[in-house]
Every structure is written in C-alpha cells, then in structure tokens.
C-alpha cells in the first residue's frame, strides 16, 4: 500500500530522531527487534571473505560490515538500484554453482513459501565449506501481506539439510519478546485511529520516552527468564559440507 505524504514525512522525522533500520536508538519502538540481531551480525559479518551474496538485500544495510569481502552481490525479488541479481520465488537463482564463498540471508525465511527450495539454492551457489548466515523471527507479530512462516531454533536440522550448524542463537527472551510485541501492538493500534494517526508527530514527546522505558525494562525482565523458549529471533551460522564424490578426493568408499 502506498504511503501518504503525511506518512512519509512522519517516517522521515522518526528516522531522524530514532535512527534508520537496522541501526536504531534505544527509544525506537523496533530497537529490541534489531538489537540482538545487529549484535551478532556485527560479530560475524566482518569475518566473511571472498565473494558474498546478500539474499533479500533491500537497501543493503549490512554491506558496510562486510569489510573483508572481495566481491558483494545483492539479490532480491524486486529490481532496484541496490539489487544486482533478481531472483524469482520458487525458481532457480540465476547464479552458477559454487560461485560464492558466503551467503547472507537475514529476515527472509518468513516470506518464503518453499524454504527447502531456497535452502537448496543457497547450498548450490555456495562453494564446499562455504558459510551461510541466516536469521528469521520466531515470536513476532504478523507483518506484511507475505508473512507466511515461523520456524523455531529446533527446525534447523529439518530445514537446513546439507549444512553443519556452527552457531544457533536464540535471540532475546521473555522480556524483549513481550516488549517488542507490546510496542508493535500499541503502534499499530494508534495507526488504526485516524485522529491519533494525524496527531502522531505531536505525540512523539510521550511516545519516545515510553519506548525507551519499555525497551530497558524488557532487558531487565530477560535476566529472569531461564527457559530459553521465549526468544524473538533465530540466528544461524552454517557451513556447507564438502559434496565432492569420494572417488574424486581419493577417499575410501
């Protein structure tokens, strides 16, 4: 749905005050959703080298973190100025086998109708021993018309066959999950009320402190949660196995 002029102006003001996705200040309503993901991406992406493919690249927000990459390519389902490769849903990617050393796919899985096909293509375009970094939401509200799917951390062996998991991180806990859902619910509820939607810029002096308090309290509540079950996001570092024929490598059958 096209955004109104007022909506675009409000978004520009909000980004100026609170940061632009994915790099947000703690008084942004989406800060908790981005905080843990950014922490892990900042830890792993600078170490990726060689050719890197960013699937679902959008405006390429993480490209500055790929400092060791010798080649970067952004792929998405819609053509645009930041998209180098257009991929069609549930179709083979127009990329030769084993071309990339690493694949990045953040917050894309929930939009897929065939996860196994996408994982198969990711595995195909990676070199043996290549790295895949993948993230997807678990406990998060429905967002967008094409939000189809939620996978837990336990789904990795079933959906990411052919990869060895080097890291499986459950990002967040009860506090951050509840805080994120509460702020998203409140924001969407206000947006449904036309008079309040028109007054949103004037409500920012109340909204931003509320978001900050909720975000910080949520982190404190996280400290009380030892269940490891109420996480908001899943972060994976995967390694592709060596798929060469044993006869070619001199190994015994």
C-alpha positions in Angstrom: 0.0 0.0 0.0 1.4 3.4 -1.0 2.3 5.7 1.9 0.7 9.1 2.1 2.7 12.3 2.1 2.0 12.8 5.8 3.1 9.2 6.4 6.4 9.7 4.6 7.0 13.0 6.4 6.4 11.3 9.8 8.6 8.4 8.9 11.4 10.8 7.9 11.1 12.6 11.2 11.0 9.4 13.1 14.2 8.1 11.4 15.9 11.4 12.1 15.1 11.1 15.8 15.4 7.4 16.3 17.7 6.0 13.6 17.1 4.1 10.4 16.6 0.4 10.2 18.6 -1.7 11.1 20.7 0.8 13.2 18.3 2.2 15.8 18.5 4.1 19.0 17.0 2.6 22.2 14.0 4.9 22.1 12.9 3.4 18.7 9.9 1.1 19.0 11.7 -1.5 17.0 15.0 -1.3 18.9 14.6 -4.6 20.7 13.8 -6.4 17.5 17.1 -5.1 15.9 19.4 -5.0 18.9 20.2 -8.7 19.2 20.4 -9.3 15.5 22.8 -6.4 15.0 25.0 -7.6 17.8 25.5 -11.0 16.2 25.8 -9.6 12.7 28.5 -7.2 13.8 30.4 -10.1 15.4 30.3 -12.4 12.3 30.0 -10.3 9.1 33.4 -8.6 9.2 35.0 -12.1 9.2 33.3 -13.1 5.9 35.8 -13.0 3.0 35.8 -13.8 -0.7 32.5 -13.5 -2.7 29.5 -12.7 -0.6 25.8 -12.9 -1.7 23.2 -11.0 0.2 19.8 -12.6 -0.4 16.9 -10.2 0.3 19.3 -7.4 0.3 16.8 -4.5 0.2 18.8 -1.3 0.5 22.0 -3.3 1.5 22.1 -2.1 5.2 24.7 -4.6 6.2 27.2 -4.1 3.3 29.4 -1.8 5.4 30.0 -4.7 7.8 31.4 -6.9 5.0 34.8 -5.3 5.1 36.7 -8.4 4.1 34.6 -9.4 1.1 36.4 -9.2 -2.2 33.0 -9.2 -4.1 29.5 -8.3 -2.9 26.2 -9.0 -4.7 22.8 -8.1 -3.6 19.8 -10.3 -4.6 16.1 -9.7 -4.2 12.8 -10.5 -5.7 12.2 -6.9 -7.0 14.6 -5.0 -9.2 16.0 -1.8 -7.8 19.1 0.4 -7.6 20.7 -1.8 -4.9 19.7 -5.1 -6.4 22.4 -6.8 -8.6 20.5 -10.1 -9.1 16.8 -10.5 -9.4 15.6 -13.9 -8.1 12.1 -15.3 -8.8 10.3 -17.0 -5.9 10.5 -20.8 -6.0 12.7 -20.7 -9.1 16.4 -21.4 -9.6 18.6 -18.4 -8.9 20.4 -17.1 -12.0 23.8 -17.9 -10.4 26.3 -20.5 -11.3 27.1 -23.4 -9.0 29.6 -22.8 -6.3 30.2 -19.1 -7.1 30.0 -17.7 -3.6 32.1 -18.1 -0.5 29.4 -16.9 1.8 25.6 -16.2 1.7 23.8 -13.8 4.0 20.0 -14.2 4.3 18.5 -12.1 7.2 14.8 -11.9 8.0 13.8 -13.5 4.7 12.7 -17.1 5.7 9.3 -15.9 7.0 8.4 -14.7 3.5 9.1 -18.0 1.7 6.5 -20.5 0.6 9.2 -23.1 0.0 12.0 -22.9 2.5 13.6 -26.1 1.3 13.9 -24.8 -2.3 15.6 -21.6 -1.1 18.0 -23.5 1.1 18.8 -25.9 -1.8 19.6 -22.9 -4.0 21.7 -21.3 -1.2 23.6 -24.6 -0.9 24.0 -24.8 -4.6 25.6 -21.4 -5.1 28.0 -21.8 -2.2 31.4 -23.4 -2.5 32.1 -26.5 -0.5 32.9 -25.3 3.0 31.2 -22.0 2.4 29.4 -20.1 5.1 25.7 -19.2 5.3 24.5 -16.7 7.9 20.7 -16.8 8.3 18.2 -15.2 10.6 14.4 -15.3 11.0 11.8 -14.4 13.5 10.2 -16.8 15.9 7.9 -15.0 18.3 6.9 -11.9 16.4 3.7 -10.4 15.1 2.5 -10.8 11.6 4.0 -8.2 9.4 3.2 -7.6 5.7 1.0 -9.4 3.3 3.6 -12.1 2.5 4.5 -13.1 6.1 3.8 -16.8 5.9 6.0 -18.7 8.3 7.6 -19.1 11.8 10.4 -21.6 12.5 12.0 -22.4 15.9 15.6 -23.0 16.5 14.9 -26.7 16.7 13.9 -26.6 13.0 17.5 -26.3 11.8 18.2 -30.0 11.1 14.9 -30.4 9.2 15.0 -27.3 7.0 18.8 -26.7 6.5 19.9 -30.1 5.3 23.4 -30.2 3.9 24.7 -27.7 6.3 26.5 -28.1 9.6 25.4 -25.5 12.2 28.4 -23.7 13.7 26.2 -21.4 15.8 22.5 -21.5 16.7 21.5 -18.5 18.7 18.1 -17.9 20.3 18.0 -14.1 20.3 16.1 -12.4 23.1 14.0 -13.8 25.9 10.6 -13.3 27.6 11.1 -9.6 28.4 12.3 -8.5 24.9 9.7 -10.6 23.2 6.9 -9.1 25.3 8.3 -5.6 25.0 8.5 -5.8 21.2 5.0 -7.2 20.8 3.5 -4.6 23.2 5.1 -1.7 21.3 4.2 -3.1 17.9 0.6 -3.6 19.1 0.4 -0.1 20.5 1.9 1.4 17.4 -0.5 -0.5 15.1 -3.5 0.3 17.3 -2.7 4.0 17.2 -2.2 3.9 13.4 -5.7 2.4 13.0 -7.2 5.5 14.7 -7.2 8.3 12.1 -7.3 11.3 14.5 -4.5 9.8 16.6 -2.6 9.0 13.4 -2.7 12.6 12.4 -1.5 13.6 15.9 1.4 11.2 16.0 4.1 13.8 15.4 2.7 15.8 18.4 2.7 12.6 20.5 6.4 11.9 19.9 7.4 13.6 23.2 5.4 10.9 25.0 6.0 8.0 22.6 9.8 8.1 22.6 10.2 8.1 26.4 7.7 5.3 26.6 9.6 3.2 24.1 12.9 3.8 25.9 11.4 2.7 29.3 9.7 -0.4 27.8 12.9 -1.4 26.0 15.1 -1.0 29.0 12.7 -2.8 31.4 12.4 -5.6 28.9 16.1 -6.2 29.1 15.8 -6.5 32.8 13.0 -9.0 32.6 15.2 -11.0 30.2 17.5 -11.6 33.1 14.8 -13.5 34.9 14.0 -15.8 32.0 16.0 -19.1 32.1 13.6 -21.1 29.9 15.3 -20.4 26.6 11.8 -20.8 25.0 10.5 -17.2 24.6 13.0 -15.8 22.1 12.0 -13.4 19.4 14.5 -14.4 16.7 16.8 -17.2 15.5 20.4 -16.5 14.2 22.3 -19.2 12.4 25.9 -19.6 11.2 26.0 -22.6 8.9 28.8 -24.4 7.0 28.2 -26.2 3.7 29.6 -29.7 3.6 32.0 -30.9 1.1 29.8 -32.6 -1.6 32.6 -33.9 -3.8 32.5 -37.5 -4.9 34.6 -39.6 -2.5 36.4 -41.2 -5.6 37.5 -37.7 -6.7 39.1 -36.9 -3.4 40.8 -40.3 -3.1 38.7 -41.3 -0.1 37.7 -44.9 0.5 34.1 -45.8 -0.4 
